[in-house]
Amino acid sequence: MFSLPKAVVGTTQFWYGTNPDLFETMLFAVQEGGINLIDTAEMYGDGRCEEAVGELIRTVGRNSLCITDKILPEHANSRDFFASLDRSLTLLGTDYIDLYLLHWREDADLAEMCSLMEEARTAGKIREWGVSNFDTADMEDLLSVKYGENCRVNQIFYNPLHRGIEFDLMPWQKEKDIRLMSYSTLDRKAARSTLLEKEEIRSILETEHIPVEALMLAFNIHHDVCALFQTKSVTHLKDNLKGLTFDISPYMEIIDRACPPPSAKVPMEKR
């Protein structure tokens, strides 16, 4: 199975430009927090987030980092693919991307996309590739075309309040040895408005002296999902990182009662 770390730090908060506090937080995650995988995309701030990752690369060195980047479906064709990829590489200030994802399926030609991903991999511009926001039927379509089996990752929306993938997509990908990476792992608005309203969840947090975000991070890791998250300060980051070492297993029965897993197919949720 393709190897992924437990967690990855996202960069959408750089959407509107550079921010010293955000950069310090991302730098702390890499230098002190044990995080080496950073996620970005060409659509995030029209490249501004990629530029922020480029600054991080210059600060800590390329060998200290793994980079996930994403291409828009309208660029995943023979006309635009390499211009888009090369622009991302320039903004990042690197000659390769570790994991390159198709951001959504939309109307992308999967056969053409797979061929282009393999061409980029052969050229050394990417190390591995995958997709994002693909439901089970989309994944089946992907594996039906040439090179589709080389997909390594599907990045999806998943956390304790949104468990739809557990019914079919999660077991399907496990069988095919395709890793899952979540986004909106912490989903703070939902955590504050919904999770903290549940007495069972509050009891766990009080017993373990952890914030709700750490529980959410640990939940995804428990389900073998690489947890993509971000935060605005080093203080919050330290709290979140408690989820990397928190053993959630003894509490899963309680969590399942408070946030039941799906009993039927749930359409793919996207953010």
N, C-alpha and C positions, 0 to 999 in steps of 0.2 A: 504494500500500500504506500502511496505517495506520502512523504513525511511532512507534517505541519506542526508548528509549535502549539502550545495551549491557547495562546492569545496573540492578537495583532492590534496595533494602534492605528486608528483612522485619522484622516486629515481634513475632513469636510469643514472643520471650523476655521480653516485658513481660506475659505471661499472668498472672503472680501478683502484679502490682503494679508501681509505678514503681521504677526502679533507676538511681541517679545514674551509675554506670559505663556502663550500657547507653545511657542518654540521651546521655551525652557522646560515645559512639561513633557514635550515629546523627547527632548534631549535626556531628561531624567529617566524616562521610561527605558531608553536604550542603555544609558551608562550605569544606572543604578537599579532599574526595575527588572532586568533580565529579559526585556523585550527586544527582539531583533527584526521582527517583521513589521513593515509599515505599509499601509494600504492607501492608495490614491486612485485618481481616474482623470482622464482628459477633460471630462465635463465639469469637474469640480472647480468652479471659479474660472472656467475657460483657461486652465493651465496654472492658475495661481497656486493651487495646492501642490501641483507637481514641482513648482519652483521652490516651495517651502521644503519639500523633501530633498530637492537638490541642495539646498543650504545645509540640511542635516547631513547629507552624504559628504559634503565638503568639510564639515566639522568633525565627523567621527571616522570617516574613511569608508570606502565602498565595501571593503571586506567585512565590516562590522554589521552590515545590514542585508536583509532580504527585502525586495520591493515587489509589491503587487500593484499592478496598474490595470486600467480597464479601457477598452475601446468601445465607442458607441456603435450600435448596429448599422447606422447609415454610413459608417466608415469601413465596415467589415466586408469590403468588396475589392476586386482587383484594381479598381481605379484609385481608391483612396487609402487602402490599408497601410501601405508602407509610408506614405506621406504622413499619416496620422501617427504611426508608430515612431517614425523618425523625429517628429515634433516632440513627442513625449520624451524620447531619449535625450533630446537637446535640452529640454526644460529640466529634466532630472540631472543632467550633467553626467550621464553614464552611457556605456556602450551596450548594456544589456539590462533586461528586466527579468527578474527571477520567475514571476508568475503573471501571465498576461491573460485577462479575462474579457470575454464578450459581455458587455454590461447588461443587456437584455436581448431577448431573441427578436422581438418585433417581426420584421419581414426579412431578416437576414437570411441569405442562402447558406444553409448549414454546410453543404458540401464545399462550396467555395470558401467559406470561412475556415473550415478545417484544413483545407489545402494551404491557405495562406498562413495559418498558424504554424503548420509544419515547415513551410518554406522559411518563415522567420526563425524557427527553432534551428533548422539546418544552417542558416546563416549566422547563428550565434547571437541574434538580437534579443531572443527570449530563451529562457531555460525550459520552462514548462508553460502550459496554457490550460485554460478552463473556461467556465461560463458563470453567469450570474442570473438569478431569478428564473431558473428553469424548473418547471414542475416535472412530474414523473413522465408524462406523455412527451414533453419536450426532450427529456433525456433519452427516451426510447428512440425518438426521431434522430437525435444526435448520433447515437451509437449505430444507427442503421446506415450511415454514410461512411465513405472511406476516411480513415484516420480518426473517426469519432471516438474510437476506443482509447485514444491517447489523451482524452480529457482527464485532467487530474483533480479538479476542484469545481464545485458548484457553490457559489456564494448566495445565501438566501436569508430571508427575514425569519428570525427564530429567537424566542426567549420563553420564560415560564408562562407568559400570558398568551402566547401565540405558538401553539405546539402542533399545528396541522400537519407538518411534514413527518411527524412520527408515525402516522398511519400507513403511508406507502412510500414516500420519497426516501426517507431515512433508511428503512430496511433495503430498499431497492439499490441505493447507492452503496450500502455496506456490502451487499452481495457482489457488486461490480467493482469494488475497491476504488471508489471515487469519493474523495474526502468532501466533507461539508465545512463551510466557513460561514458563520452567521454575521449579519450586520444588524444594527439597532439592538445589539445584545443587551444593553442596559435600559434602553427605551425609557428614559427618566420620567417623562410625563406619565406614562402608564404605571411605572413603579410607584410614584408618589400618589397617584390618584386611585389606584386599584390594589396593588400588592399590599401596601401599608394599611389598607382598610381591612385586611384579612387577619383575624386574631391569631390564627395558626402561624402565619408568617412573622408577625410581630414577636411572637413567643420565641421563635428560632433566633431571631436577631438579638433579642434581649439575652437569651441564654448564651449565645456565642460571642456577643459583643462585636458584631460586625454590621456594617451598613447594608441596606437592601441591595445596592449595586454589587457588592461582593458576593451575595447569595446568587444573584442573577448570573454573574460570571461563572461561578462554580457550577451552576445548573447546566450551562452549555458544555462546559468541560466534562462534566459527568456523563453527558450524552455523546462524547467523542466528537464534539463540534468545536472547531477552532473559533474562538470568541473574538470578534472584531468590536472594539469599543474605543471611545475617546472621552477626554475630560478636559476641563479648562484650567486646572491648577495642579501643582505638585501635591498639595494636601489631599485633594480629591483622588488623585492618582494613587497615592499610597493606600487610601482606604479601599479603592477598587481592587488593587493588587492583592489584598487579603483573600480574594476569591481564588487565587492561584493555589493556595495551600489549604483552604478550608475543605474539610471532608464532609461533603453534603450527603453522602450515602445513608447515614442513619436517619436522615430526615426526609428521604424521598417519599415514603408512604404518606407522611403528613402533607408534603407539597402536592402530591398527586390528588389528595382529597381537596386541597384548597384550589388547585389549578389543574383540573382533570385533563388527562391526555385524550386525544380524539378517539371516538368510537366508530367514525365513518370518514370517508374522504372529505377533506376540506380544500377548497380551491386555493392555489398559491396566493399568499399575501405578499404584497410588495410595498416598499416605502421609497 
